[in-house]
Amino acid sequence: VKRHDALEQLSRDHHQALFQAMRLKRASEEDADIVLADFLDFWFGVGHLHFRAEEEVLLPAYSAYGDASREEVVRVLVDHVEIRREAHALGATKGDPPPERLRALGERLDAHVRHEERVLFPLIEEALPDAELARVARGVDEVEQTGS
Ligand SMILES: [Fe+2]
């Protein structure tokens, strides 16, 4: 999918997220600990800031032009809450993580990213004027680079 330049950074993060999701979906008793450790590196490095950028910059920008209560948007926010909770819960797990839990998270993350790429981003690209998309890009960079 050709992304508007403004959403390129978020799409780059999505490629990393899809790679993590693929590994989570294939987790077994043998590699669950390593798969989880790699996922948590991604989550605490990039993932949580990516969620924050979407929640604090992207979706508020959309809500000025579209209806934030529409199902396509609400689904993104519910996914964020539940994926964030599961990442933190797994991060606090002592001992080997149950592989079926990692696989369930992988399915969830995979479906979430695909929904954003196929449904949410096209919706936003359609709704926002170019100047607003450019502001979104700067705001996303700011959140992801300062991590604050
Ligand atoms: Fe995303």
Backbone and ligand atoms as CSV (ligand in chain L), in Angstrom:
chain,resi,resn,atom,element,x,y,z
A,1,VAL,N,N,0.842,-1.203,0.000
A,1,VAL,CA,C,0.000,0.000,0.000
A,1,VAL,C,C,0.871,1.244,0.000
A,2,LYS,N,N,0.627,2.153,-0.937
A,2,LYS,CA,C,1.378,3.411,-0.959
A,2,LYS,C,C,0.810,4.328,0.105
A,3,ARG,N,N,1.669,4.656,1.063
A,3,ARG,CA,C,1.254,5.530,2.155
A,3,ARG,C,C,1.545,6.974,1.824
A,4,HIS,N,N,0.676,7.856,2.289
A,4,HIS,CA,C,1.006,9.272,2.296
A,4,HIS,C,C,2.276,9.421,3.132
A,5,ASP,N,N,3.167,10.328,2.723
A,5,ASP,CA,C,4.426,10.526,3.456
A,5,ASP,C,C,4.190,10.701,4.948
A,6,ALA,N,N,3.070,11.361,5.272
A,6,ALA,CA,C,2.795,11.695,6.669
A,6,ALA,C,C,2.668,10.458,7.539
A,7,LEU,N,N,2.225,9.368,6.962
A,7,LEU,CA,C,1.993,8.173,7.770
A,7,LEU,C,C,3.114,7.153,7.612
A,8,GLU,N,N,4.173,7.551,6.917
A,8,GLU,CA,C,5.266,6.603,6.649
A,8,GLU,C,C,5.942,6.080,7.908
A,9,GLN,N,N,6.198,6.995,8.851
A,9,GLN,CA,C,6.869,6.538,10.074
A,9,GLN,C,C,6.020,5.491,10.802
A,10,LEU,N,N,4.729,5.755,10.885
A,10,LEU,CA,C,3.840,4.797,11.555
A,10,LEU,C,C,3.822,3.471,10.801
A,11,SER,N,N,3.861,3.529,9.472
A,11,SER,CA,C,3.879,2.294,8.684
A,11,SER,C,C,5.190,1.529,8.849
A,12,ARG,N,N,6.279,2.265,9.015
A,12,ARG,CA,C,7.557,1.581,9.282
A,12,ARG,C,C,7.477,0.819,10.609
A,13,ASP,N,N,6.893,1.453,11.620
A,13,ASP,CA,C,6.694,0.757,12.906
A,13,ASP,C,C,5.830,-0.484,12.704
A,14,HIS,N,N,4.833,-0.361,11.836
A,14,HIS,CA,C,3.933,-1.492,11.603
A,14,HIS,C,C,4.670,-2.689,11.028
A,15,HIS,N,N,5.676,-2.433,10.188
A,15,HIS,CA,C,6.448,-3.562,9.655
A,15,HIS,C,C,7.140,-4.312,10.780
A,16,GLN,N,N,7.704,-3.566,11.716
A,16,GLN,CA,C,8.332,-4.213,12.879
A,16,GLN,C,C,7.292,-4.964,13.704
A,17,ALA,N,N,6.133,-4.355,13.882
A,17,ALA,CA,C,5.070,-4.980,14.683
A,17,ALA,C,C,4.600,-6.279,14.029
A,18,LEU,N,N,4.493,-6.275,12.704
A,18,LEU,CA,C,4.050,-7.492,12.007
A,18,LEU,C,C,5.081,-8.608,12.145
A,19,PHE,N,N,6.354,-8.237,12.147
A,19,PHE,CA,C,7.407,-9.235,12.354
A,19,PHE,C,C,7.300,-9.832,13.749
A,20,GLN,N,N,7.097,-8.977,14.751
A,20,GLN,CA,C,6.920,-9.473,16.126
A,20,GLN,C,C,5.671,-10.354,16.229
A,21,ALA,N,N,4.602,-9.928,15.566
A,21,ALA,CA,C,3.343,-10.696,15.609
A,21,ALA,C,C,3.544,-12.084,15.011
A,22,MET,N,N,4.287,-12.152,13.913
A,22,MET,CA,C,4.551,-13.447,13.271
A,22,MET,C,C,5.301,-14.368,14.224
A,23,ARG,N,N,6.287,-13.830,14.909
A,23,ARG,CA,C,7.054,-14.667,15.843
A,23,ARG,C,C,6.188,-15.091,17.027
A,24,LEU,N,N,5.381,-14.173,17.541
A,24,LEU,CA,C,4.484,-14.521,18.651
A,24,LEU,C,C,3.522,-15.633,18.239
A,25,LYS,N,N,2.986,-15.520,17.027
A,25,LYS,CA,C,2.003,-16.511,16.553
A,25,LYS,C,C,2.609,-17.908,16.447
A,26,ARG,N,N,3.945,-17.970,16.260
A,26,ARG,CA,C,4.623,-19.258,16.107
A,26,ARG,C,C,5.299,-19.726,17.391
A,27,ALA,N,N,5.060,-19.035,18.498
A,27,ALA,CA,C,5.778,-19.358,19.739
A,27,ALA,C,C,5.467,-20.786,20.204
A,28,SER,N,N,6.519,-21.456,20.687
A,28,SER,CA,C,6.363,-22.824,21.201
A,28,SER,C,C,6.971,-22.881,22.604
A,29,GLU,N,N,6.819,-24.021,23.263
A,29,GLU,CA,C,7.436,-24.219,24.578
A,29,GLU,C,C,8.940,-23.930,24.516
A,30,GLU,N,N,9.555,-24.301,23.390
A,30,GLU,CA,C,11.018,-24.196,23.263
A,30,GLU,C,C,11.503,-22.749,23.210
A,31,ASP,N,N,10.764,-21.892,22.496
A,31,ASP,CA,C,11.307,-20.539,22.290
A,31,ASP,C,C,10.474,-19.414,22.918
A,32,ALA,N,N,9.469,-19.770,23.724
A,32,ALA,CA,C,8.558,-18.738,24.261
A,32,ALA,C,C,9.315,-17.646,25.021
A,33,ASP,N,N,10.341,-18.019,25.782
A,33,ASP,CA,C,11.058,-17.014,26.580
A,33,ASP,C,C,11.784,-15.997,25.694
A,34,ILE,N,N,12.412,-16.483,24.623
A,34,ILE,CA,C,13.146,-15.577,23.728
A,34,ILE,C,C,12.189,-14.726,22.904
A,35,VAL,N,N,11.117,-15.354,22.430
A,35,VAL,CA,C,10.125,-14.620,21.645
A,35,VAL,C,C,9.522,-13.499,22.485
A,36,LEU,N,N,9.222,-13.802,23.740
A,36,LEU,CA,C,8.658,-12.768,24.615
A,36,LEU,C,C,9.685,-11.667,24.885
A,37,ALA,N,N,10.922,-12.036,25.159
A,37,ALA,CA,C,11.952,-11.023,25.441
A,37,ALA,C,C,12.119,-10.076,24.250
A,38,ASP,N,N,12.109,-10.634,23.039
A,38,ASP,CA,C,12.240,-9.791,21.845
A,38,ASP,C,C,11.018,-8.891,21.665
A,39,PHE,N,N,9.845,-9.461,21.922
A,39,PHE,CA,C,8.636,-8.640,21.816
A,39,PHE,C,C,8.682,-7.487,22.823
A,40,LEU,N,N,9.107,-7.776,24.059
A,40,LEU,CA,C,9.145,-6.726,25.085
A,40,LEU,C,C,10.166,-5.642,24.740
A,41,ASP,N,N,11.287,-6.034,24.112
A,41,ASP,CA,C,12.251,-5.030,23.621
A,41,ASP,C,C,11.565,-4.094,22.630
A,42,PHE,N,N,10.803,-4.694,21.717
A,42,PHE,CA,C,10.066,-3.896,20.734
A,42,PHE,C,C,9.034,-3.006,21.433
A,43,TRP,N,N,8.292,-3.604,22.368
A,43,TRP,CA,C,7.209,-2.860,23.023
A,43,TRP,C,C,7.737,-1.673,23.822
A,44,PHE,N,N,8.746,-1.920,24.648
A,44,PHE,CA,C,9.248,-0.837,25.502
A,44,PHE,C,C,10.181,0.113,24.749
A,45,GLY,N,N,10.639,-0.313,23.561
A,45,GLY,CA,C,11.447,0.579,22.739
A,45,GLY,C,C,10.578,1.451,21.853
A,46,VAL,N,N,9.831,0.824,20.956
A,46,VAL,CA,C,9.083,1.546,19.924
A,46,VAL,C,C,7.570,1.444,20.118
A,47,GLY,N,N,7.101,0.258,20.442
A,47,GLY,CA,C,5.659,-0.027,20.421
A,47,GLY,C,C,4.816,0.917,21.257
A,48,HIS,N,N,5.240,1.139,22.500
A,48,HIS,CA,C,4.395,1.961,23.371
A,48,HIS,C,C,4.366,3.421,22.914
A,49,LEU,N,N,5.471,3.893,22.323
A,49,LEU,CA,C,5.490,5.271,21.805
A,49,LEU,C,C,4.650,5.394,20.538
A,50,HIS,N,N,4.650,4.319,19.761
A,50,HIS,CA,C,3.824,4.285,18.556
A,50,HIS,C,C,2.334,4.386,18.937
A,51,PHE,N,N,1.913,3.609,19.912
A,51,PHE,CA,C,0.529,3.687,20.383
A,51,PHE,C,C,0.214,5.098,20.860
A,52,ARG,N,N,1.166,5.663,21.613
A,52,ARG,CA,C,0.956,7.002,22.160
A,52,ARG,C,C,0.811,8.038,21.039
A,53,ALA,N,N,1.646,7.921,20.012
A,53,ALA,CA,C,1.575,8.863,18.886
A,53,ALA,C,C,0.221,8.758,18.180
A,54,GLU,N,N,-0.276,7.548,18.040
A,54,GLU,CA,C,-1.580,7.392,17.392
A,54,GLU,C,C,-2.696,7.971,18.266
A,55,GLU,N,N,-2.600,7.739,19.567
A,55,GLU,CA,C,-3.654,8.207,20.476
A,55,GLU,C,C,-3.601,9.718,20.699
A,56,GLU,N,N,-2.381,10.272,20.767
A,56,GLU,CA,C,-2.239,11.686,21.141
A,56,GLU,C,C,-2.171,12.623,19.942
A,57,VAL,N,N,-1.771,12.104,18.790
A,57,VAL,CA,C,-1.582,12.965,17.619
A,57,VAL,C,C,-2.527,12.581,16.470
A,58,LEU,N,N,-2.432,11.337,16.042
A,58,LEU,CA,C,-3.158,10.923,14.840
A,58,LEU,C,C,-4.679,10.980,15.022
A,59,LEU,N,N,-5.182,10.332,16.052
A,59,LEU,CA,C,-6.647,10.260,16.208
A,59,LEU,C,C,-7.278,11.608,16.592
A,60,PRO,N,N,-6.635,12.408,17.442
A,60,PRO,CA,C,-7.185,13.756,17.656
A,60,PRO,C,C,-7.227,14.576,16.365
A,61,ALA,N,N,-6.205,14.424,15.513
A,61,ALA,CA,C,-6.227,15.146,14.232
A,61,ALA,C,C,-7.412,14.676,13.391
A,62,TYR,N,N,-7.622,13.373,13.376
A,62,TYR,CA,C,-8.761,12.847,12.616
A,62,TYR,C,C,-10.084,13.392,13.153
A,63,SER,N,N,-10.199,13.471,14.470
A,63,SER,CA,C,-11.483,13.837,15.070
A,63,SER,C,C,-11.912,15.261,14.738
A,64,ALA,N,N,-10.977,16.079,14.250
A,64,ALA,CA,C,-11.346,17.425,13.812
A,64,ALA,C,C,-12.057,17.390,12.457
A,65,TYR,N,N,-11.887,16.300,11.708
A,65,TYR,CA,C,-12.450,16.200,10.350
A,65,TYR,C,C,-13.474,15.084,10.199
A,66,GLY,N,N,-13.402,14.094,11.115
A,66,GLY,CA,C,-14.304,12.948,11.012
A,66,GLY,C,C,-14.891,12.617,12.365
A,67,ASP,N,N,-15.633,11.526,12.415
A,67,ASP,CA,C,-16.342,11.124,13.631
A,67,ASP,C,C,-15.516,10.073,14.381
A,68,ALA,N,N,-14.963,10.482,15.530
A,68,ALA,CA,C,-14.086,9.580,16.282
A,68,ALA,C,C,-14.852,8.427,16.925
A,69,SER,N,N,-16.171,8.502,16.940
A,69,SER,CA,C,-16.946,7.424,17.564
A,69,SER,C,C,-17.280,6.321,16.564
A,70,ARG,N,N,-16.823,6.461,15.333
A,70,ARG,CA,C,-17.138,5.396,14.368
A,70,ARG,C,C,-16.363,4.123,14.696
A,71,GLU,N,N,-16.957,3.006,14.328
A,71,GLU,CA,C,-16.464,1.692,14.740
A,71,GLU,C,C,-14.986,1.468,14.380
A,72,GLU,N,N,-14.575,1.956,13.199
A,72,GLU,CA,C,-13.193,1.739,12.748
A,72,GLU,C,C,-12.173,2.378,13.696
A,73,VAL,N,N,-12.582,3.490,14.339
A,73,VAL,CA,C,-11.696,4.204,15.258
A,73,VAL,C,C,-11.767,3.584,16.658
A,74,VAL,N,N,-12.977,3.301,17.102
A,74,VAL,CA,C,-13.165,2.712,18.432
A,74,VAL,C,C,-12.405,1.392,18.550
A,75,ARG,N,N,-12.447,0.598,17.488
A,75,ARG,CA,C,-11.734,-0.681,17.497
A,75,ARG,C,C,-10.238,-0.487,17.754
A,76,VAL,N,N,-9.655,0.543,17.152
A,76,VAL,CA,C,-8.228,0.823,17.344
A,76,VAL,C,C,-7.932,1.099,18.814
A,77,LEU,N,N,-8.783,1.906,19.436
A,77,LEU,CA,C,-8.543,2.279,20.838
A,77,LEU,C,C,-8.717,1.089,21.779
A,78,VAL,N,N,-9.726,0.270,21.527
A,78,VAL,CA,C,-9.929,-0.922,22.362
A,78,VAL,C,C,-8.750,-1.881,22.183
A,79,ASP,N,N,-8.304,-2.073,20.942
A,79,ASP,CA,C,-7.112,-2.901,20.698
A,79,ASP,C,C,-5.924,-2.368,21.495
A,80,HIS,N,N,-5.715,-1.060,21.463
A,80,HIS,CA,C,-4.574,-0.473,22.173
A,80,HIS,C,C,-4.636,-0.788,23.670
A,81,VAL,N,N,-5.806,-0.613,24.250
A,81,VAL,CA,C,-5.958,-0.865,25.692
A,81,VAL,C,C,-5.615,-2.322,26.016
A,82,GLU,N,N,-6.133,-3.225,25.214
A,82,GLU,CA,C,-5.970,-4.643,25.537
A,82,GLU,C,C,-4.571,-5.166,25.208
A,83,ILE,N,N,-3.986,-4.678,24.116
A,83,ILE,CA,C,-2.616,-5.090,23.772
A,83,ILE,C,C,-1.634,-4.526,24.805
A,84,ARG,N,N,-1.860,-3.276,25.209
A,84,ARG,CA,C,-0.999,-2.647,26.217
A,84,ARG,C,C,-1.073,-3.422,27.544
A,85,ARG,N,N,-2.302,-3.762,27.952
A,85,ARG,CA,C,-2.468,-4.527,29.189
A,85,ARG,C,C,-1.734,-5.867,29.104
A,86,GLU,N,N,-1.893,-6.561,27.984
A,86,GLU,CA,C,-1.274,-7.886,27.859
A,86,GLU,C,C,0.255,-7.775,27.807
A,87,ALA,N,N,0.776,-6.749,27.145
A,87,ALA,CA,C,2.236,-6.557,27.107
A,87,ALA,C,C,2.770,-6.344,28.522
A,88,HIS,N,N,2.089,-5.522,29.285
A,88,HIS,CA,C,2.546,-5.262,30.653
A,88,HIS,C,C,2.386,-6.499,31.527
A,89,ALA,N,N,1.288,-7.231,31.359
A,89,ALA,CA,C,1.072,-8.449,32.150
A,89,ALA,C,C,2.150,-9.485,31.826
A,90,LEU,N,N,2.449,-9.653,30.547
A,90,LEU,CA,C,3.485,-10.626,30.167
A,90,LEU,C,C,4.861,-10.170,30.645
A,91,GLY,N,N,5.076,-8.856,30.642
A,91,GLY,CA,C,6.347,-8.321,31.122
A,91,GLY,C,C,6.565,-8.589,32.598
A,92,ALA,N,N,5.474,-8.730,33.343
A,92,ALA,CA,C,5.563,-8.961,34.787
A,92,ALA,C,C,5.529,-10.454,35.132
A,93,THR,N,N,5.394,-11.306,34.118
A,93,THR,CA,C,5.301,-12.750,34.341
A,93,THR,C,C,6.640,-13.320,34.796
A,94,LYS,N,N,6.584,-14.127,35.838
A,94,LYS,CA,C,7.809,-14.802,36.287
A,94,LYS,C,C,7.860,-16.187,35.643
A,95,GLY,N,N,9.055,-16.621,35.298
A,95,GLY,CA,C,9.197,-17.945,34.691
A,95,GLY,C,C,8.809,-17.940,33.221
A,96,ASP,N,N,8.682,-19.135,32.637
A,96,ASP,CA,C,8.398,-19.228,31.209
A,96,ASP,C,C,6.965,-18.794,30.902
A,97,PRO,N,N,6.805,-17.924,29.895
A,97,PRO,CA,C,5.453,-17.491,29.527
A,97,PRO,C,C,4.710,-18.626,28.811
A,98,PRO,N,N,3.403,-18.750,29.031
A,98,PRO,CA,C,2.630,-19.771,28.319
A,98,PRO,C,C,2.589,-19.456,26.823
A,99,PRO,N,N,3.054,-20.361,25.958
A,99,PRO,CA,C,3.104,-20.067,24.513
A,99,PRO,C,C,1.732,-19.747,23.923
A,100,GLU,N,N,0.658,-20.348,24.471
A,100,GLU,CA,C,-0.660,-20.065,23.884
A,100,GLU,C,C,-1.057,-18.602,24.119
A,101,ARG,N,N,-0.545,-18.029,25.207
A,101,ARG,CA,C,-0.832,-16.616,25.454
A,101,ARG,C,C,-0.070,-15.734,24.459
A,102,LEU,N,N,1.162,-16.139,24.160
A,102,LEU,CA,C,1.942,-15.386,23.171
A,102,LEU,C,C,1.289,-15.497,21.799
A,103,ARG,N,N,0.806,-16.677,21.475
A,103,ARG,CA,C,0.175,-16.866,20.166
A,103,ARG,C,C,-1.093,-16.020,20.059
A,104,ALA,N,N,-1.859,-15.964,21.147
A,104,ALA,CA,C,-3.085,-15.144,21.138
A,104,ALA,C,C,-2.738,-13.662,20.966
A,105,LEU,N,N,-1.694,-13.213,21.643
A,105,LEU,CA,C,-1.262,-11.818,21.493
A,105,LEU,C,C,-0.803,-11.559,20.059
A,106,GLY,N,N,-0.089,-12.513,19.488
A,106,GLY,CA,C,0.376,-12.377,18.107
A,106,GLY,C,C,-0.782,-12.229,17.133
A,107,GLU,N,N,-1.811,-13.043,17.301
A,107,GLU,CA,C,-3.004,-12.947,16.436
A,107,GLU,C,C,-3.638,-11.568,16.577
A,108,ARG,N,N,-3.739,-11.119,17.818
A,108,ARG,CA,C,-4.381,-9.841,18.098
A,108,ARG,C,C,-3.599,-8.682,17.483
A,109,LEU,N,N,-2.279,-8.721,17.683
A,109,LEU,CA,C,-1.413,-7.656,17.166
A,109,LEU,C,C,-1.439,-7.633,15.639
A,110,ASP,N,N,-1.378,-8.802,15.052
A,110,ASP,CA,C,-1.397,-8.911,13.593
A,110,ASP,C,C,-2.698,-8.306,13.028
A,111,ALA,N,N,-3.834,-8.709,13.589
A,111,ALA,CA,C,-5.132,-8.218,13.105
A,111,ALA,C,C,-5.249,-6.707,13.321
A,112,HIS,N,N,-4.703,-6.241,14.440
A,112,HIS,CA,C,-4.754,-4.810,14.756
A,112,HIS,C,C,-3.993,-3.981,13.716
A,113,VAL,N,N,-2.766,-4.387,13.433
A,113,VAL,CA,C,-1.942,-3.638,12.478
A,113,VAL,C,C,-2.579,-3.667,11.091
A,114,ARG,N,N,-3.094,-4.816,10.700
A,114,ARG,CA,C,-3.713,-4.906,9.368
A,114,ARG,C,C,-4.961,-4.024,9.277
A,115,HIS,N,N,-5.710,-3.953,10.373
A,115,HIS,CA,C,-6.881,-3.060,10.394
A,115,HIS,C,C,-6.449,-1.602,10.219
A,116,GLU,N,N,-5.382,-1.210,10.914
A,116,GLU,CA,C,-4.930,0.178,10.784
A,116,GLU,C,C,-4.459,0.476,9.355
A,117,GLU,N,N,-3.692,-0.449,8.789
A,117,GLU,CA,C,-3.153,-0.221,7.446
A,117,GLU,C,C,-4.241,-0.237,6.369
A,118,ARG,N,N,-5.203,-1.143,6.519
A,118,ARG,CA,C,-6.182,-1.340,5.444
A,118,ARG,C,C,-7.424,-0.482,5.599
A,119,VAL,N,N,-7.760,-0.121,6.840
A,119,VAL,CA,C,-9.017,0.591,7.087
A,119,VAL,C,C,-8.788,1.991,7.680
A,120,LEU,N,N,-8.051,2.044,8.786
A,120,LEU,CA,C,-7.905,3.334,9.480
A,120,LEU,C,C,-7.100,4.353,8.677
A,121,PHE,N,N,-5.922,3.949,8.199
A,121,PHE,CA,C,-5.063,4.913,7.515
A,121,PHE,C,C,-5.716,5.453,6.234
A,122,PRO,N,N,-6.318,4.595,5.413
A,122,PRO,CA,C,-7.016,5.144,4.238
A,122,PRO,C,C,-8.123,6.141,4.622
A,123,LEU,N,N,-8.823,5.833,5.706
A,123,LEU,CA,C,-9.872,6.729,6.193
A,123,LEU,C,C,-9.288,8.097,6.548
A,124,ILE,N,N,-8.151,8.086,7.223
A,124,ILE,CA,C,-7.516,9.328,7.668
A,124,ILE,C,C,-6.912,10.084,6.487
A,125,GLU,N,N,-6.296,9.355,5.576
A,125,GLU,CA,C,-5.714,10.006,4.396
A,125,GLU,C,C,-6.788,10.691,3.554
A,126,GLU,N,N,-7.953,10.091,3.551
A,126,GLU,CA,C,-9.082,10.642,2.805
A,126,GLU,C,C,-9.632,11.905,3.481
A,127,ALA,N,N,-9.661,11.876,4.825
A,127,ALA,CA,C,-10.332,12.945,5.568
A,127,ALA,C,C,-9.473,14.192,5.770
A,128,LEU,N,N,-8.152,13.999,5.915
A,128,LEU,CA,C,-7.303,15.126,6.308
A,128,LEU,C,C,-6.679,15.842,5.109
A,129,PRO,N,N,-6.698,17.178,5.119
A,129,PRO,CA,C,-5.966,17.939,4.101
A,129,PRO,C,C,-4.460,17.705,4.254
A,130,ASP,N,N,-3.716,17.908,3.172
A,130,ASP,CA,C,-2.266,17.659,3.187
A,130,ASP,C,C,-1.538,18.388,4.304
A,131,ALA,N,N,-1.916,19.651,4.547
A,131,ALA,CA,C,-1.217,20.428,5.577
A,131,ALA,C,C,-1.412,19.795,6.959
A,132,GLU,N,N,-2.596,19.245,7.168
A,132,GLU,CA,C,-2.888,18.608,8.450
A,132,GLU,C,C,-2.112,17.288,8.568
A,133,LEU,N,N,-2.017,16.557,7.470
A,133,LEU,CA,C,-1.224,15.319,7.471
A,133,LEU,C,C,0.244,15.614,7.761
A,134,ALA,N,N,0.729,16.733,7.247
A,134,ALA,CA,C,2.123,17.118,7.506
A,134,ALA,C,C,2.313,17.451,8.989
A,135,ARG,N,N,1.307,18.095,9.582
A,135,ARG,CA,C,1.393,18.376,11.030
A,135,ARG,C,C,1.383,17.080,11.834
A,136,VAL,N,N,0.575,16.132,11.384
A,136,VAL,CA,C,0.535,14.825,12.047
A,136,VAL,C,C,1.924,14.179,12.008
A,137,ALA,N,N,2.574,14.238,10.846
A,137,ALA,CA,C,3.894,13.621,10.707
A,137,ALA,C,C,4.891,14.223,11.698
A,138,ARG,N,N,4.849,15.557,11.827
A,138,ARG,CA,C,5.773,16.210,12.769
A,138,ARG,C,C,5.445,15.812,14.204
A,139,GLY,N,N,4.162,15.746,14.521
A,139,GLY,CA,C,3.744,15.363,15.870
A,139,GLY,C,C,4.127,13.938,16.218
A,140,VAL,N,N,3.997,13.042,15.250
A,140,VAL,CA,C,4.376,11.642,15.460
A,140,VAL,C,C,5.875,11.546,15.738
A,141,ASP,N,N,6.672,12.232,14.919
A,141,ASP,CA,C,8.130,12.226,15.115
A,141,ASP,C,C,8.491,12.733,16.507
A,142,GLU,N,N,7.825,13.785,16.918
A,142,GLU,CA,C,8.106,14.376,18.226
A,142,GLU,C,C,7.842,13.377,19.345
A,143,VAL,N,N,6.704,12.728,19.306
A,143,VAL,CA,C,6.369,11.744,20.336
A,143,VAL,C,C,7.371,10.592,20.328
A,144,GLU,N,N,7.674,10.091,19.120
A,144,GLU,CA,C,8.529,8.899,19.056
A,144,GLU,C,C,9.988,9.230,19.376
A,145,GLN,N,N,10.425,10.464,19.068
A,145,GLN,CA,C,11.826,10.782,19.329
A,145,GLN,C,C,12.096,11.258,20.747
A,146,THR,N,N,11.153,11.994,21.301
A,146,THR,CA,C,11.405,12.468,22.661
A,146,THR,C,C,10.958,11.443,23.689
A,147,GLY,N,N,10.014,10.586,23.295
A,147,GLY,CA,C,9.530,9.569,24.214
A,147,GLY,C,C,8.871,10.160,25.426
A,148,SER,N,N,8.324,11.365,25.249
A,148,SER,CA,C,7.658,11.977,26.406
A,148,SER,C,C,6.222,12.288,26.077
L,1,LIG,FE,FE,-0.422,1.488,14.739
